[in-house]
Amino acid sequence: MQTIILTIVISFVLAFLLGMLLGIFKKIFAVPVNEKAEAIRKCLSGGNCGGCGYPGCAGYAEAVANGEAEPNKCTAGGPSVAEAIGKILGVEVSAVRKIGILACRGTKECAPDRGVYSGVKTCAAAMQAINGTKMCAFGCIGFGDCTAACKFDALRIGDDGLPVFDKEKCTGCGACAKACPRHLIQIIPAELKGPVALCQNRSENKPAIMKNCKNGCIKCGKCERSCEAGALHLVKGIPEIDYDKCNRCGKCAEGCPTKVIAMM
């Protein structure tokens, strides 16, 4: 009986001593907590998507608290998070919600495959191996590297073989754009009003464009000629819009024979 009691007493004494030592070590090796950074981190989405340019939410919060990053870069959180961070910093912060769009209309029906591809089923692998699977050398390959990169379940491959965005879930973080080897995904303001060009075919061979994709830009220049505001120009065969000049009249979209120009 005495042995049992002695064992219990020794255990309590050891536990007390270990607790004291842990408390001392905690104070000695304690890492200072940036309270402002911690408050900012709690405002963030927690998606760790990298849209802010930092590897995670904690790193971005620390950078904002130290004045090393702009407080409106959390694409996943959008304007509401920017406003909340502004209150912590004591400044007025505004942000624009962004979403992704696919600058390609090369569906299965209008952009034929070059043959049967039996390699690794990723866009990056297919592009590296044979420069893509479709006759169009500029179009979407369709293996879904972008959907795999999306952390918000905002992308899926549709029945037509092209990525489909869920605009309600999309945060505009840009992960899909970085994953696309053809750079076909553009990040634009969600409230953008006006024309966008949904083709990136830079070939000058018009007959080949029409043969390889029925929905491709054929470089006819009607969109540029129809723009009375001088806001649209063909740059390397791709329609580019100056939204500061654009009056959103829609004439460029109306005149496009292959409907490459779409009005947002």
CYANA upper distance limits for C-alpha pairs under 8 A (distance plus 0.5 A):
  1 MET  CA      5 ILE  CA      6.88
  2 GLN  CA      6 LEU  CA      6.49
  3 THR  CA      7 THR  CA      6.58
  4 ILE  CA      8 ILE  CA      6.80
  5 ILE  CA      9 VAL  CA      6.73
  6 LEU  CA     10 ILE  CA      6.62
  7 THR  CA     11 SER  CA      6.60
  8 ILE  CA     12 PHE  CA      6.76
  9 VAL  CA     13 VAL  CA      6.73
 10 ILE  CA     14 LEU  CA      6.58
 11 SER  CA     15 ALA  CA      6.54
 12 PHE  CA     16 PHE  CA      6.58
 13 VAL  CA     17 LEU  CA      6.68
 14 LEU  CA     18 LEU  CA      6.54
 15 ALA  CA     19 GLY  CA      6.55
 16 PHE  CA     20 MET  CA      6.74
 17 LEU  CA     21 LEU  CA      6.69
 18 LEU  CA     22 LEU  CA      6.59
 19 GLY  CA     23 GLY  CA      6.68
 20 MET  CA     24 ILE  CA      6.78
 21 LEU  CA     25 PHE  CA      6.61
 22 LEU  CA     26 LYS  CA      6.48
 23 GLY  CA     27 LYS  CA      6.97
 24 ILE  CA     28 ILE  CA      6.77
 25 PHE  CA     29 PHE  CA      6.42
 25 PHE  CA     30 ALA  CA      8.42
 26 LYS  CA     30 ALA  CA      5.88
 33 VAL  CA     38 GLU  CA      8.15
 34 ASN  CA     38 GLU  CA      6.71
 34 ASN  CA     62 GLU  CA      8.25
 35 GLU  CA     39 ALA  CA      6.66
 36 LYS  CA     40 ILE  CA      6.74
 36 LYS  CA     65 ALA  CA      6.46
 36 LYS  CA     88 ILE  CA      7.85
 37 ALA  CA     41 ARG  CA      6.57
 37 ALA  CA     58 ALA  CA      8.36
 37 ALA  CA     61 ALA  CA      5.61
 37 ALA  CA     62 GLU  CA      5.44
 37 ALA  CA     63 ALA  CA      8.49
 37 ALA  CA     64 VAL  CA      7.83
 37 ALA  CA     65 ALA  CA      5.60
 38 GLU  CA     42 LYS  CA      6.89
 38 GLU  CA     58 ALA  CA      8.48
 38 GLU  CA     61 ALA  CA      7.70
 38 GLU  CA     62 GLU  CA      8.35
 39 ALA  CA     43 CYS  CA      7.25
 39 ALA  CA     88 ILE  CA      7.99
 40 ILE  CA     44 LEU  CA      7.20
 40 ILE  CA     61 ALA  CA      6.00
 40 ILE  CA     65 ALA  CA      8.07
 40 ILE  CA     85 ILE  CA      6.45
 40 ILE  CA     88 ILE  CA      7.70
 41 ARG  CA     46 GLY  CA      8.45
 41 ARG  CA     57 CYS  CA      6.80
 41 ARG  CA     58 ALA  CA      6.36
 41 ARG  CA     60 TYR  CA      8.47
 41 ARG  CA     61 ALA  CA      5.67
 43 CYS  CA     81 VAL  CA      6.66
 43 CYS  CA     84 ALA  CA      7.22
 43 CYS  CA     85 ILE  CA      7.44
 44 LEU  CA     57 CYS  CA      7.18
 44 LEU  CA     74 CYS  CA      7.66
 44 LEU  CA     77 GLY  CA      6.80
 44 LEU  CA     81 VAL  CA      6.90
 45 SER  CA     57 CYS  CA      8.30
 45 SER  CA     74 CYS  CA      8.50
 45 SER  CA     76 ALA  CA      6.73
 45 SER  CA     77 GLY  CA      6.01
 46 GLY  CA     57 CYS  CA      6.56
 47 GLY  CA     56 GLY  CA      8.45
 47 GLY  CA     57 CYS  CA      7.88
 47 GLY  CA     76 ALA  CA      7.84
 47 GLY  CA    151 LYS  CA      7.79
 48 ASN  CA     55 PRO  CA      7.37
 48 ASN  CA     56 GLY  CA      4.88
 48 ASN  CA     57 CYS  CA      5.79
 49 CYS  CA     55 PRO  CA      8.14
 49 CYS  CA     56 GLY  CA      7.34
 49 CYS  CA     76 ALA  CA      8.28
 49 CYS  CA    151 LYS  CA      7.26
 49 CYS  CA    173 CYS  CA      7.10
 49 CYS  CA    175 ALA  CA      7.69
 50 GLY  CA     54 TYR  CA      5.89
 50 GLY  CA     55 PRO  CA      5.79
 50 GLY  CA     56 GLY  CA      6.51
 50 GLY  CA     57 CYS  CA      8.44
 50 GLY  CA    173 CYS  CA      7.49
 50 GLY  CA    175 ALA  CA      7.98
 51 GLY  CA     73 LYS  CA      7.94
 51 GLY  CA     74 CYS  CA      7.23
 51 GLY  CA     75 THR  CA      6.48
 51 GLY  CA     76 ALA  CA      8.02
 51 GLY  CA    172 GLY  CA      8.10
 51 GLY  CA    173 CYS  CA      4.62
 51 GLY  CA    174 GLY  CA      6.45
 51 GLY  CA    175 ALA  CA      7.48
 52 CYS  CA     60 TYR  CA      7.62
 52 CYS  CA     73 LYS  CA      5.37
 52 CYS  CA     74 CYS  CA      5.88
 52 CYS  CA     75 THR  CA      7.15
 52 CYS  CA    173 CYS  CA      7.97
 53 GLY  CA     60 TYR  CA      8.47
 54 TYR  CA     59 GLY  CA      6.68
 54 TYR  CA     60 TYR  CA      6.10
 55 PRO  CA     59 GLY  CA      7.15
 55 PRO  CA     60 TYR  CA      8.25
 56 GLY  CA     60 TYR  CA      6.92
 57 CYS  CA     61 ALA  CA      6.56
 58 ALA  CA     62 GLU  CA      6.71
 59 GLY  CA     63 ALA  CA      6.75
 60 TYR  CA     64 VAL  CA      6.67
 60 TYR  CA     69 ALA  CA      7.83
 61 ALA  CA     65 ALA  CA      6.62
 62 GLU  CA     66 ASN  CA      6.70
 63 ALA  CA     67 GLY  CA      6.68
 63 ALA  CA     68 GLU  CA      5.37
 63 ALA  CA     69 ALA  CA      5.85
 64 VAL  CA     68 GLU  CA      6.17
 64 VAL  CA     69 ALA  CA      5.25
 64 VAL  CA     70 GLU  CA      6.75
 64 VAL  CA     71 PRO  CA      6.39
 65 ALA  CA     89 LEU  CA      8.40
 71 PRO  CA     82 ALA  CA      6.70
 71 PRO  CA     85 ILE  CA      6.99
 71 PRO  CA     86 GLY  CA      7.60
 71 PRO  CA     93 VAL  CA      7.52
 72 ASN  CA     78 GLY  CA      8.25
 72 ASN  CA     79 PRO  CA      8.11
 72 ASN  CA     81 VAL  CA      8.36
 72 ASN  CA     82 ALA  CA      5.40
 72 ASN  CA     93 VAL  CA      7.13
 72 ASN  CA     94 SER  CA      7.09
 72 ASN  CA     95 ALA  CA      6.00
 73 LYS  CA     82 ALA  CA      8.25
 73 LYS  CA     95 ALA  CA      8.31
 74 CYS  CA     78 GLY  CA      6.67
 74 CYS  CA     81 VAL  CA      7.76
 74 CYS  CA     82 ALA  CA      7.70
 75 THR  CA     97 ARG  CA      7.39
 75 THR  CA     98 LYS  CA      7.55
 75 THR  CA    171 THR  CA      6.23
 75 THR  CA    172 GLY  CA      6.42
 75 THR  CA    173 CYS  CA      5.85
 76 ALA  CA    171 THR  CA      5.13
 76 ALA  CA    172 GLY  CA      7.46
 76 ALA  CA    173 CYS  CA      6.78
 77 GLY  CA     81 VAL  CA      5.54
 77 GLY  CA     82 ALA  CA      7.92
 77 GLY  CA    171 THR  CA      7.98
 78 GLY  CA     82 ALA  CA      6.95
 78 GLY  CA     95 ALA  CA      6.83
 78 GLY  CA     96 VAL  CA      7.14
 78 GLY  CA     97 ARG  CA      5.65
 78 GLY  CA     98 LYS  CA      8.37
 78 GLY  CA    171 THR  CA      7.99
 79 PRO  CA     83 GLU  CA      6.61
 79 PRO  CA     94 SER  CA      6.69
 79 PRO  CA     95 ALA  CA      5.19
 79 PRO  CA     96 VAL  CA      6.60
 79 PRO  CA     97 ARG  CA      6.91
 80 SER  CA     84 ALA  CA      6.79
 81 VAL  CA     85 ILE  CA      6.67
 82 ALA  CA     86 GLY  CA      6.64
 82 ALA  CA     93 VAL  CA      6.34
 82 ALA  CA     94 SER  CA      6.64
 82 ALA  CA     95 ALA  CA      6.68
 83 GLU  CA     87 LYS  CA      6.96
 83 GLU  CA     92 GLU  CA      7.66
 83 GLU  CA     93 VAL  CA      6.04
 83 GLU  CA     94 SER  CA      6.92
 84 ALA  CA     88 ILE  CA      7.17
 85 ILE  CA     89 LEU  CA      6.77
 85 ILE  CA     93 VAL  CA      8.11
 86 GLY  CA     90 GLY  CA      6.23
 86 GLY  CA     91 VAL  CA      5.44
 86 GLY  CA     92 GLU  CA      5.86
 86 GLY  CA     93 VAL  CA      5.62
 87 LYS  CA     91 VAL  CA      6.80
 87 LYS  CA     92 GLU  CA      7.80
 96 VAL  CA    189 PRO  CA      6.93
 96 VAL  CA    190 ALA  CA      8.23
 97 ARG  CA    171 THR  CA      7.79
 97 ARG  CA    172 GLY  CA      7.89
 97 ARG  CA    189 PRO  CA      6.41
 97 ARG  CA    190 ALA  CA      6.15
 97 ARG  CA    191 GLU  CA      8.21
 98 LYS  CA    170 CYS  CA      8.45
 98 LYS  CA    171 THR  CA      6.72
 98 LYS  CA    172 GLY  CA      5.15
 98 LYS  CA    173 CYS  CA      8.43
 98 LYS  CA    187 ILE  CA      6.93
 98 LYS  CA    188 ILE  CA      5.93
 98 LYS  CA    189 PRO  CA      4.73
 98 LYS  CA    190 ALA  CA      5.21
 98 LYS  CA    191 GLU  CA      8.47
 99 ILE  CA    167 LYS  CA      7.11
 99 ILE  CA    170 CYS  CA      6.13
 99 ILE  CA    171 THR  CA      6.29
 99 ILE  CA    172 GLY  CA      4.62
 99 ILE  CA    173 CYS  CA      8.38
 99 ILE  CA    187 ILE  CA      6.06
 99 ILE  CA    188 ILE  CA      6.14
 99 ILE  CA    189 PRO  CA      6.73
 99 ILE  CA    190 ALA  CA      5.88
100 GLY  CA    165 PHE  CA      7.70
100 GLY  CA    167 LYS  CA      8.49
100 GLY  CA    170 CYS  CA      7.58
100 GLY  CA    172 GLY  CA      6.13
100 GLY  CA    174 GLY  CA      7.87
100 GLY  CA    177 ALA  CA      8.38
100 GLY  CA    185 ILE  CA      6.83
100 GLY  CA    186 GLN  CA      6.02
100 GLY  CA    187 ILE  CA      4.95
100 GLY  CA    188 ILE  CA      6.70
101 ILE  CA    165 PHE  CA      7.63
101 ILE  CA    185 ILE  CA      6.10
101 ILE  CA    186 GLN  CA      5.92
101 ILE  CA    187 ILE  CA      7.02
101 ILE  CA    188 ILE  CA      7.93
102 LEU  CA    163 PRO  CA      7.83
102 LEU  CA    184 LEU  CA      6.31
102 LEU  CA    185 ILE  CA      5.14
102 LEU  CA    186 GLN  CA      6.97
102 LEU  CA    198 LEU  CA      7.35
103 ALA  CA    184 LEU  CA      5.63
103 ALA  CA    185 ILE  CA      6.46
103 ALA  CA    186 GLN  CA      7.45
103 ALA  CA    197 ALA  CA      7.08
103 ALA  CA    198 LEU  CA      4.40
103 ALA  CA    199 CYS  CA      5.49
103 ALA  CA    200 GLN  CA      6.96
104 CYS  CA    139 GLY  CA      6.61
104 CYS  CA    140 CYS  CA      6.93
104 CYS  CA    184 LEU  CA      7.15
104 CYS  CA    198 LEU  CA      5.45
104 CYS  CA    199 CYS  CA      5.11
104 CYS  CA    200 GLN  CA      7.21
105 ARG  CA    139 GLY  CA      8.43
105 ARG  CA    162 LEU  CA      8.31
105 ARG  CA    198 LEU  CA      6.95
105 ARG  CA    199 CYS  CA      7.19
105 ARG  CA    215 ASN  CA      6.49
105 ARG  CA    216 GLY  CA      7.71
105 ARG  CA    260 VAL  CA      8.25
106 GLY  CA    110 CYS  CA      6.49
106 GLY  CA    111 ALA  CA      5.53
106 GLY  CA    139 GLY  CA      6.62
106 GLY  CA    140 CYS  CA      7.18
106 GLY  CA    162 LEU  CA      8.07
106 GLY  CA    213 CYS  CA      6.68
106 GLY  CA    214 LYS  CA      8.32
106 GLY  CA    215 ASN  CA      6.87
106 GLY  CA    216 GLY  CA      7.81
107 THR  CA    111 ALA  CA      6.22
107 THR  CA    160 ASP  CA      5.73
107 THR  CA    161 GLY  CA      6.30
107 THR  CA    162 LEU  CA      6.68
108 LYS  CA    112 PRO  CA      6.80
108 LYS  CA    160 ASP  CA      6.04
108 LYS  CA    161 GLY  CA      6.32
109 GLU  CA    160 ASP  CA      7.84
110 CYS  CA    212 ASN  CA      8.34
110 CYS  CA    213 CYS  CA      5.83
110 CYS  CA    214 LYS  CA      5.65
110 CYS  CA    215 ASN  CA      7.10
111 ALA  CA    134 LYS  CA      7.15
111 ALA  CA    135 MET  CA      7.30
111 ALA  CA    136 CYS  CA      7.34
111 ALA  CA    212 ASN  CA      6.26
111 ALA  CA    213 CYS  CA      4.92
111 ALA  CA    214 LYS  CA      7.28
111 ALA  CA    215 ASN  CA      8.47
112 PRO  CA    134 LYS  CA      6.36
112 PRO  CA    135 MET  CA      6.51
112 PRO  CA    212 ASN  CA      7.22
112 PRO  CA    213 CYS  CA      7.83
113 ASP  CA    133 THR  CA      6.18
113 ASP  CA    134 LYS  CA      4.59
113 ASP  CA    135 MET  CA      6.15
114 ARG  CA    133 THR  CA      6.31
114 ARG  CA    134 LYS  CA      5.63
114 ARG  CA    135 MET  CA      5.66
115 GLY  CA    133 THR  CA      7.67
115 GLY  CA    134 LYS  CA      8.46
117 TYR  CA    133 THR  CA      7.22
119 GLY  CA    125 ALA  CA      8.17
119 GLY  CA    126 ALA  CA      7.48
120 VAL  CA    125 ALA  CA      6.56
120 VAL  CA    126 ALA  CA      7.42
121 LYS  CA    125 ALA  CA      7.61
121 LYS  CA    126 ALA  CA      7.55
121 LYS  CA    143 PHE  CA      6.55
122 THR  CA    126 ALA  CA      6.68
122 THR  CA    143 PHE  CA      5.67
122 THR  CA    144 GLY  CA      7.34
122 THR  CA    145 ASP  CA      6.60
123 CYS  CA    127 MET  CA      6.51
123 CYS  CA    132 GLY  CA      7.68
123 CYS  CA    141 ILE  CA      6.26
123 CYS  CA    142 GLY  CA      7.32
123 CYS  CA    143 PHE  CA      5.85
123 CYS  CA    144 GLY  CA      7.41
123 CYS  CA    145 ASP  CA      6.48
123 CYS  CA    180 CYS  CA      7.86
123 CYS  CA    181 PRO  CA      7.30
124 ALA  CA    128 GLN  CA      6.64
124 ALA  CA    145 ASP  CA      8.02
124 ALA  CA    180 CYS  CA      8.06
124 ALA  CA    181 PRO  CA      6.21
125 ALA  CA    129 ALA  CA      6.48
126 ALA  CA    130 ILE  CA      6.34
126 ALA  CA    131 ASN  CA      6.81
126 ALA  CA    132 GLY  CA      5.55
126 ALA  CA    133 THR  CA      7.18
126 ALA  CA    141 ILE  CA      8.40
127 MET  CA    131 ASN  CA      4.36
127 MET  CA    132 GLY  CA      4.74
127 MET  CA    133 THR  CA      8.12
127 MET  CA    181 PRO  CA      7.89
128 GLN  CA    132 GLY  CA      8.11
131 ASN  CA    137 ALA  CA      7.43
132 GLY  CA    137 ALA  CA      7.25
132 GLY  CA    141 ILE  CA      6.41
133 THR  CA    141 ILE  CA      6.71
134 LYS  CA    139 GLY  CA      7.87
134 LYS  CA    141 ILE  CA      7.27
134 LYS  CA    212 ASN  CA      8.50
135 MET  CA    212 ASN  CA      5.69
135 MET  CA    213 CYS  CA      8.24
136 CYS  CA    201 ASN  CA      8.33
136 CYS  CA    209 ILE  CA      7.85
136 CYS  CA    212 ASN  CA      5.66
136 CYS  CA    213 CYS  CA      6.93
137 ALA  CA    201 ASN  CA      8.21
138 PHE  CA    182 ARG  CA      7.27
138 PHE  CA    200 GLN  CA      6.76
138 PHE  CA    201 ASN  CA      5.73
138 PHE  CA    202 ARG  CA      8.00
139 GLY  CA    182 ARG  CA      7.87
139 GLY  CA    184 LEU  CA      8.22
139 GLY  CA    199 CYS  CA      8.32
139 GLY  CA    200 GLN  CA      7.72
139 GLY  CA    201 ASN  CA      7.65
140 CYS  CA    162 LEU  CA      7.48
140 CYS  CA    182 ARG  CA      7.63
140 CYS  CA    184 LEU  CA      7.58
142 GLY  CA    157 ILE  CA      7.81
142 GLY  CA    161 GLY  CA      6.20
142 GLY  CA    162 LEU  CA      6.18
142 GLY  CA    163 PRO  CA      7.64
144 GLY  CA    148 ALA  CA      6.79
144 GLY  CA    156 ARG  CA      8.17
144 GLY  CA    157 ILE  CA      7.05
144 GLY  CA    163 PRO  CA      7.67
145 ASP  CA    149 ALA  CA      6.83
145 ASP  CA    176 CYS  CA      7.97
145 ASP  CA    179 ALA  CA      6.43
145 ASP  CA    180 CYS  CA      6.90
146 CYS  CA    150 CYS  CA      6.89
146 CYS  CA    155 LEU  CA      8.02
146 CYS  CA    163 PRO  CA      8.33
146 CYS  CA    175 ALA  CA      7.92
146 CYS  CA    176 CYS  CA      4.72
146 CYS  CA    177 ALA  CA      7.46
146 CYS  CA    179 ALA  CA      5.96
146 CYS  CA    180 CYS  CA      6.40
147 THR  CA    153 ASP  CA      8.28
147 THR  CA    154 ALA  CA      8.36
147 THR  CA    155 LEU  CA      5.62
147 THR  CA    156 ARG  CA      6.25
147 THR  CA    157 ILE  CA      7.88
147 THR  CA    163 PRO  CA      7.91
147 THR  CA    176 CYS  CA      7.29
149 ALA  CA    175 ALA  CA      6.34
149 ALA  CA    176 CYS  CA      6.04
149 ALA  CA    179 ALA  CA      7.03
150 CYS  CA    154 ALA  CA      7.18
150 CYS  CA    155 LEU  CA      7.17
150 CYS  CA    175 ALA  CA      6.72
150 CYS  CA    176 CYS  CA      6.42
152 PHE  CA    169 LYS  CA      6.98
152 PHE  CA    170 CYS  CA      7.31
152 PHE  CA    171 THR  CA      8.23
153 ASP  CA    169 LYS  CA      7.53
153 ASP  CA    170 CYS  CA      8.45
154 ALA  CA    165 PHE  CA      6.23
154 ALA  CA    166 ASP  CA      5.35
154 ALA  CA    167 LYS  CA      7.71
154 ALA  CA    168 GLU  CA      8.34
154 ALA  CA    169 LYS  CA      5.55
154 ALA  CA    170 CYS  CA      5.58
155 LEU  CA    163 PRO  CA      6.87
155 LEU  CA    164 VAL  CA      6.12
155 LEU  CA    165 PHE  CA      5.34
155 LEU  CA    166 ASP  CA      6.72
155 LEU  CA    170 CYS  CA      8.39
156 ARG  CA    163 PRO  CA      5.97
156 ARG  CA    164 VAL  CA      5.89
156 ARG  CA    165 PHE  CA      7.42
157 ILE  CA    161 GLY  CA      6.44
157 ILE  CA    162 LEU  CA      5.95
157 ILE  CA    163 PRO  CA      4.82
157 ILE  CA    164 VAL  CA      6.42
158 GLY  CA    162 LEU  CA      6.05
158 GLY  CA    163 PRO  CA      6.39
158 GLY  CA    164 VAL  CA      6.37
165 PHE  CA    170 CYS  CA      7.57
166 ASP  CA    170 CYS  CA      6.51
172 GLY  CA    187 ILE  CA      6.51
172 GLY  CA    188 ILE  CA      8.17
174 GLY  CA    178 LYS  CA      6.82
174 GLY  CA    187 ILE  CA      7.07
175 ALA  CA    179 ALA  CA      6.78
176 CYS  CA    180 CYS  CA      6.81
176 CYS  CA    185 ILE  CA      7.58
177 ALA  CA    183 HIS  CA      6.77
177 ALA  CA    184 LEU  CA      7.64
177 ALA  CA    185 ILE  CA      5.37
177 ALA  CA    186 GLN  CA      7.03
177 ALA  CA    187 ILE  CA      8.11
178 LYS  CA    183 HIS  CA      7.85
180 CYS  CA    184 LEU  CA      7.13
180 CYS  CA    185 ILE  CA      7.56
184 LEU  CA    200 GLN  CA      7.54
188 ILE  CA    192 LEU  CA      7.59
192 LEU  CA    264 MET  CA      7.01
193 LYS  CA    248 ARG  CA      7.52
193 LYS  CA    263 MET  CA      7.78
193 LYS  CA    264 MET  CA      5.76
194 GLY  CA    243 TYR  CA      8.23
194 GLY  CA    246 CYS  CA      7.99
194 GLY  CA    247 ASN  CA      8.37
194 GLY  CA    248 ARG  CA      5.37
194 GLY  CA    249 CYS  CA      8.46
194 GLY  CA    250 GLY  CA      7.82
194 GLY  CA    263 MET  CA      5.71
194 GLY  CA    264 MET  CA      5.79
195 PRO  CA    241 ILE  CA      7.95
195 PRO  CA    248 ARG  CA      7.54
195 PRO  CA    250 GLY  CA      7.46
195 PRO  CA    252 CYS  CA      8.23
195 PRO  CA    253 ALA  CA      7.53
195 PRO  CA    261 ILE  CA      6.64
195 PRO  CA    262 ALA  CA      5.87
195 PRO  CA    263 MET  CA      4.81
195 PRO  CA    264 MET  CA      6.51
196 VAL  CA    241 ILE  CA      7.88
196 VAL  CA    261 ILE  CA      6.13
196 VAL  CA    262 ALA  CA      5.93
196 VAL  CA    263 MET  CA      6.83
196 VAL  CA    264 MET  CA      7.52
197 ALA  CA    238 ILE  CA      8.08
197 ALA  CA    239 PRO  CA      6.54
197 ALA  CA    240 GLU  CA      7.72
197 ALA  CA    260 VAL  CA      6.24
197 ALA  CA    261 ILE  CA      5.23
197 ALA  CA    262 ALA  CA      7.00
198 LEU  CA    260 VAL  CA      5.68
198 LEU  CA    261 ILE  CA      6.75
198 LEU  CA    262 ALA  CA      7.64
199 CYS  CA    216 GLY  CA      6.68
199 CYS  CA    217 CYS  CA      6.72
199 CYS  CA    238 ILE  CA      7.81
199 CYS  CA    260 VAL  CA      6.70
200 GLN  CA    217 CYS  CA      8.43
200 GLN  CA    238 ILE  CA      6.70
201 ASN  CA    209 ILE  CA      8.35
201 ASN  CA    216 GLY  CA      7.34
201 ASN  CA    217 CYS  CA      7.16
201 ASN  CA    237 GLY  CA      7.82
201 ASN  CA    238 ILE  CA      7.63
202 ARG  CA    236 LYS  CA      6.62
202 ARG  CA    237 GLY  CA      5.57
202 ARG  CA    238 ILE  CA      6.93
203 SER  CA    209 ILE  CA      7.71
203 SER  CA    237 GLY  CA      7.62
204 GLU  CA    219 LYS  CA      7.95
204 GLU  CA    237 GLY  CA      7.68
205 ASN  CA    209 ILE  CA      6.79
206 LYS  CA    210 MET  CA      6.88
206 LYS  CA    218 ILE  CA      6.00
206 LYS  CA    219 LYS  CA      7.70
207 PRO  CA    211 LYS  CA      6.73
208 ALA  CA    212 ASN  CA      6.43
209 ILE  CA    213 CYS  CA      6.42
209 ILE  CA    214 LYS  CA      8.11
209 ILE  CA    216 GLY  CA      6.84
209 ILE  CA    217 CYS  CA      7.99
209 ILE  CA    218 ILE  CA      6.89
210 MET  CA    214 LYS  CA      5.72
210 MET  CA    215 ASN  CA      8.18
210 MET  CA    216 GLY  CA      7.22
210 MET  CA    218 ILE  CA      7.47
214 LYS  CA    258 THR  CA      7.86
215 ASN  CA    258 THR  CA      5.84
215 ASN  CA    259 LYS  CA      7.66
215 ASN  CA    260 VAL  CA      7.37
216 GLY  CA    258 THR  CA      7.11
216 GLY  CA    260 VAL  CA      7.27
217 CYS  CA    238 ILE  CA      8.24
217 CYS  CA    258 THR  CA      7.18
217 CYS  CA    260 VAL  CA      6.56
218 ILE  CA    258 THR  CA      8.36
219 LYS  CA    234 LEU  CA      8.43
219 LYS  CA    237 GLY  CA      6.58
219 LYS  CA    238 ILE  CA      8.32
221 GLY  CA    225 ARG  CA      6.77
221 GLY  CA    234 LEU  CA      7.78
222 LYS  CA    226 SER  CA      6.44
222 LYS  CA    252 CYS  CA      7.68
222 LYS  CA    255 GLY  CA      6.52
222 LYS  CA    256 CYS  CA      6.88
223 CYS  CA    227 CYS  CA      6.88
223 CYS  CA    232 LEU  CA      7.77
223 CYS  CA    239 PRO  CA      8.35
223 CYS  CA    251 LYS  CA      7.97
223 CYS  CA    252 CYS  CA      4.72
223 CYS  CA    253 ALA  CA      7.39
223 CYS  CA    255 GLY  CA      6.56
223 CYS  CA    256 CYS  CA      6.53
223 CYS  CA    261 ILE  CA      8.48
224 GLU  CA    230 GLY  CA      8.13
224 GLU  CA    232 LEU  CA      5.87
224 GLU  CA    233 HIS  CA      5.91
224 GLU  CA    234 LEU  CA      7.41
224 GLU  CA    239 PRO  CA      8.23
224 GLU  CA    252 CYS  CA      7.50
226 SER  CA    251 LYS  CA      6.61
226 SER  CA    252 CYS  CA      6.18
226 SER  CA    255 GLY  CA      7.65
227 CYS  CA    231 ALA  CA      7.06
227 CYS  CA    232 LEU  CA      6.87
227 CYS  CA    251 LYS  CA      7.15
227 CYS  CA    252 CYS  CA      6.53
229 ALA  CA    245 LYS  CA      6.79
229 ALA  CA    246 CYS  CA      6.77
229 ALA  CA    247 ASN  CA      7.51
230 GLY  CA    245 LYS  CA      7.57
230 GLY  CA    246 CYS  CA      8.19
231 ALA  CA    241 ILE  CA      6.09
231 ALA  CA    242 ASP  CA      5.41
231 ALA  CA    243 TYR  CA      7.43
231 ALA  CA    244 ASP  CA      8.33
231 ALA  CA    245 LYS  CA      5.61
231 ALA  CA    246 CYS  CA      5.63
232 LEU  CA    239 PRO  CA      6.95
232 LEU  CA    240 GLU  CA      6.10
232 LEU  CA    241 ILE  CA      5.08
232 LEU  CA    242 ASP  CA      6.86
232 LEU  CA    246 CYS  CA      8.30
233 HIS  CA    239 PRO  CA      6.12
233 HIS  CA    240 GLU  CA      6.03
233 HIS  CA    241 ILE  CA      7.28
234 LEU  CA    238 ILE  CA      5.64
234 LEU  CA    239 PRO  CA      4.94
234 LEU  CA    240 GLU  CA      6.62
235 VAL  CA    239 PRO  CA      6.76
235 VAL  CA    240 GLU  CA      7.00
241 ILE  CA    246 CYS  CA      7.78
242 ASP  CA    246 CYS  CA      6.64
243 TYR  CA    247 ASN  CA      8.39
250 GLY  CA    254 GLU  CA      6.84
250 GLY  CA    263 MET  CA      7.30
251 LYS  CA    255 GLY  CA      6.69
252 CYS  CA    256 CYS  CA      6.85
252 CYS  CA    261 ILE  CA      7.36
253 ALA  CA    259 LYS  CA      7.10
253 ALA  CA    260 VAL  CA      8.08
253 ALA  CA    261 ILE  CA      5.30
253 ALA  CA    262 ALA  CA      6.31
253 ALA  CA    263 MET  CA      7.35
254 GLU  CA    259 LYS  CA      8.39
256 CYS  CA    260 VAL  CA      7.02
256 CYS  CA    261 ILE  CA      6.94
